[in-house]
Amino acid sequence: MASPVNAVSRYFSDRPDAEYACPTCKKGLLTPRQETFTKIEPSYSEAEHHREDWEPDWIRYRFTFTCVCSRKECGETAYVSGSGSVDRRYVEDDESEWYDYFRIRAFYPAPVLCSIPDKVSEKVASLLENSFSLYWVDVSAAANALRASLENLLDELQIPRTEKKAKGTTFRISLHRRLELWSKKQEEYAELCFALKEVGNLGSHGESVHDKHYFAALEIYGHVLAQLYENDAERMKELAKKIRSELKGLLGPL
């Protein structure tokens, strides 16, 4: 079964310390190499230090660092970059201090955010992996890529993309309608994916998607994929149904 999805933050303070699931071996963790962490303050930001009203929170940073997979036999190396600033935090006795605050904006190769069963088609998996990459850049775009993966999953399940009107004209149907058609076959999984569709719609319409909603949709999708491609109970049920259907034609009612 798929592992639970754990939300991964794009933010960190002072220095990178989070570990990320390796996309290459799927077993190790991409661990930041602290000696590679480099931050710079661009000249335009440094120039503002001379202003009388300057405050530390005017500072802007650019940073890079590398991560290496914890499994030596894998050794994957990922490159991370982004932006940063300075903010104030409270410490003991209600006193405050300035600290560096960073946002990751690019991560290659992107960490795994949700396990993908081996039997999933290359197209469905590729679009899901694209969503992992886009998360670091734009979570709304990541949600849209997740929606695209779902559309292709429905293709794999032979859920039609078109229907015919009364006059015989063929027209393209919405993802919502496709999920309704899927619900007639596998209601439990289809019903779960309506929530995923709503999150994906926000991304496709240019609306802002919150991280918590993206990861919730990702967890739903990971569960559905695991049930479809790794659930032996479901597979046995389908196999038994197929055998009974075939035998019924040969032996008649028993």
C-alpha positions in Angstrom: 0.0 0.0 0.0 1.0 3.6 -0.6 2.8 5.4 2.2 0.9 8.4 3.8 1.6 11.7 2.2 3.6 14.1 4.4 3.4 17.8 3.6 6.8 19.2 2.6 7.4 22.8 3.3 9.0 25.1 0.7 10.3 27.3 3.6 13.1 27.1 6.1 14.9 29.3 8.6 18.6 30.0 9.0 19.9 26.9 7.2 18.3 24.0 5.3 17.7 21.0 7.5 14.8 19.0 6.1 15.2 15.7 4.3 13.3 14.7 1.2 12.3 11.4 -0.4 14.7 10.5 -3.2 13.0 10.4 -6.6 15.6 8.0 -8.1 15.9 5.1 -5.7 12.6 5.8 -3.8 14.2 4.5 -0.6 16.8 7.0 0.5 16.5 10.6 1.6 17.9 13.7 -0.1 19.9 15.3 2.7 21.2 18.9 2.5 25.0 19.2 2.3 25.5 22.2 4.7 28.9 23.1 3.2 27.2 23.8 -0.2 24.7 26.3 1.3 25.4 29.7 -0.2 23.4 32.9 0.2 24.1 36.2 -1.4 22.6 39.6 -1.1 22.2 41.3 -4.5 23.8 44.8 -5.0 20.4 46.5 -5.1 19.6 45.2 -1.7 23.0 46.1 -0.2 22.7 49.6 -1.6 19.6 50.2 0.6 21.6 49.7 3.8 22.8 53.4 3.5 19.3 54.8 3.8 18.5 56.4 7.2 15.2 54.5 7.5 16.7 51.1 6.5 15.6 48.1 8.5 17.0 44.5 8.3 13.7 43.2 6.9 14.5 45.1 3.7 17.3 42.6 3.0 16.7 40.2 0.0 18.8 37.0 -0.5 19.4 34.5 -3.3 20.6 31.0 -2.2 21.6 27.6 -3.5 22.5 24.3 -1.9 22.8 20.6 -2.9 21.2 17.5 -1.5 22.7 14.0 -1.7 20.8 10.7 -1.3 21.5 9.0 2.0 21.9 5.6 0.2 25.5 5.5 -1.0 24.6 3.0 -3.7 22.2 5.6 -5.2 24.1 8.9 -4.6 21.6 11.1 -6.4 22.4 14.8 -6.2 19.7 17.4 -6.3 20.1 21.1 -6.8 18.0 23.6 -4.8 17.7 27.4 -5.2 15.4 30.2 -4.1 15.0 33.5 -2.4 15.2 34.8 1.1 14.7 37.7 3.5 15.1 38.7 7.1 12.3 38.6 9.7 11.9 39.0 13.4 11.1 36.2 15.8 10.5 36.3 19.6 12.8 34.5 22.0 12.9 34.3 25.8 11.5 37.1 28.0 9.5 38.6 25.1 12.7 39.7 23.4 13.0 39.4 19.6 15.8 38.8 17.2 16.4 39.0 13.5 16.7 35.7 11.5 17.1 34.6 7.9 14.0 33.2 6.2 14.1 31.3 2.9 11.7 30.0 0.2 12.7 27.2 -2.1 11.7 28.1 -5.7 13.4 25.3 -7.7 14.3 21.7 -6.8 15.9 19.3 -9.4 15.3 16.4 -9.5 12.2 17.0 -7.5 11.6 14.9 -4.4 8.8 12.3 -4.3 5.7 13.8 -2.6 3.5 10.7 -3.1 4.4 7.1 -3.8 3.5 5.9 -7.3 2.7 2.2 -7.8 4.9 0.4 -10.3 2.0 -0.7 -12.4 0.8 2.9 -13.1 1.2 3.9 -16.7 4.1 6.0 -17.8 1.8 8.9 -18.8 -0.1 9.0 -15.5 3.2 8.7 -13.5 4.9 11.4 -15.6 2.2 14.0 -15.0 2.2 13.2 -11.3 6.0 13.6 -11.2 5.5 16.9 -13.1 3.2 18.0 -10.3 6.0 17.3 -7.8 8.3 19.6 -9.7 5.8 22.4 -10.1 5.0 22.4 -6.4 8.3 24.2 -5.6 7.6 26.8 -8.3 3.8 27.3 -8.2 1.4 25.2 -6.1 -1.6 26.1 -8.3 0.3 24.8 -11.4 1.1 21.7 -9.4 -2.6 21.2 -8.7 -3.4 21.6 -12.4 -0.8 18.9 -13.3 -2.4 16.6 -10.7 -5.7 17.1 -12.4 -4.2 16.3 -15.7 -2.8 13.0 -14.2 -6.3 12.1 -13.1 -7.7 12.8 -16.6 -5.2 10.4 -18.0 -5.9 7.8 -15.3 -9.5 7.9 -16.5 -8.3 7.2 -20.0 -6.5 4.2 -18.7 -9.7 3.0 -17.0 -11.5 3.5 -20.4 -13.8 6.2 -19.0 -14.9 8.2 -22.2 -13.9 11.7 -22.9 -16.8 12.3 -25.2 -20.6 11.7 -25.3 -23.2 12.0 -28.1 -26.1 14.4 -28.1 -29.6 13.3 -29.1 -28.9 14.4 -32.7 -25.7 12.3 -32.8 -23.3 15.2 -32.4 -20.2 14.2 -30.4 -19.0 16.6 -27.7 -16.2 16.6 -25.1 -17.4 16.1 -21.5 -16.0 17.7 -18.3 -13.9 15.9 -15.7 -16.9 16.1 -13.4 -19.0 14.2 -15.9 -16.2 11.6 -16.4 -16.1 11.0 -12.7 -19.9 10.5 -12.7 -19.4 7.8 -15.3 -16.6 6.2 -13.3 -18.8 6.3 -10.3 -21.1 3.8 -12.0 -18.3 1.3 -12.0 -16.2 2.1 -9.0 -18.2 4.6 -6.9 -15.9 4.6 -3.9 -12.8 5.8 -5.8 -14.7 8.1 -8.1 -16.3 9.9 -5.1 -13.0 10.5 -3.5 -11.6 12.1 -6.7 -14.4 14.8 -6.8 -12.4 16.6 -4.1 -9.2 16.3 -6.1 -11.0 17.7 -9.1 -12.1 20.8 -7.2 -8.5 21.5 -6.1 -7.3 21.0 -9.7 -10.0 23.3 -11.0 -8.6 26.1 -8.8 -5.2 25.6 -10.4 -6.5 25.5 -14.0 -8.6 28.6 -13.5 -5.6 30.6 -12.2 -6.9 30.7 -8.6 -4.5 30.4 -5.6 -4.3 26.8 -4.2 -3.2 26.4 -0.5 -0.5 23.9 0.3 -2.7 22.0 2.7 -5.4 21.5 0.0 -2.8 20.4 -2.5 -1.3 17.8 -0.2 -4.8 16.6 0.8 -5.6 16.1 -2.9 -2.3 14.3 -3.3 -3.0 12.0 -0.4 -6.4 11.1 -1.9 -4.9 10.4 -5.3 -2.1 8.3 -3.8 -4.7 6.3 -1.9 -6.8 5.7 -5.1 -3.8 4.7 -7.1 -2.7 2.2 -4.4 -6.2 0.8 -4.3 -6.4 0.4 -8.1 -2.9 -1.0 -8.7 -1.9 -2.6 -5.4 -5.1 -3.8 -3.8 -5.1 -7.6 -4.1 -8.6 -7.8 -2.6 -10.0 -5.7 -5.4 -8.0 -7.6 -8.0 -9.2 -11.0 -6.7 -12.8 -9.7 -6.7 -12.5 -8.8 -10.4 -10.8 -12.1 -11.2 -13.6 -14.1 -9.5 -16.2 -12.1 -11.3 -14.5 -12.7 -14.6 -14.2 -16.5 -14.0 -17.8 -16.8 -13.0 -18.9 -14.9 -16.1 -16.8 -17.2 -18.4 -18.0 -20.4 -16.6 -21.6 -19.3 -16.7 -21.5 -19.3 -20.5 -20.0 -22.8 -20.6 -21.9 -24.6 -17.8 -25.1 -22.6 -17.4 -26.6 -21.9 -14.0 -25.4 -24.1 -11.2 
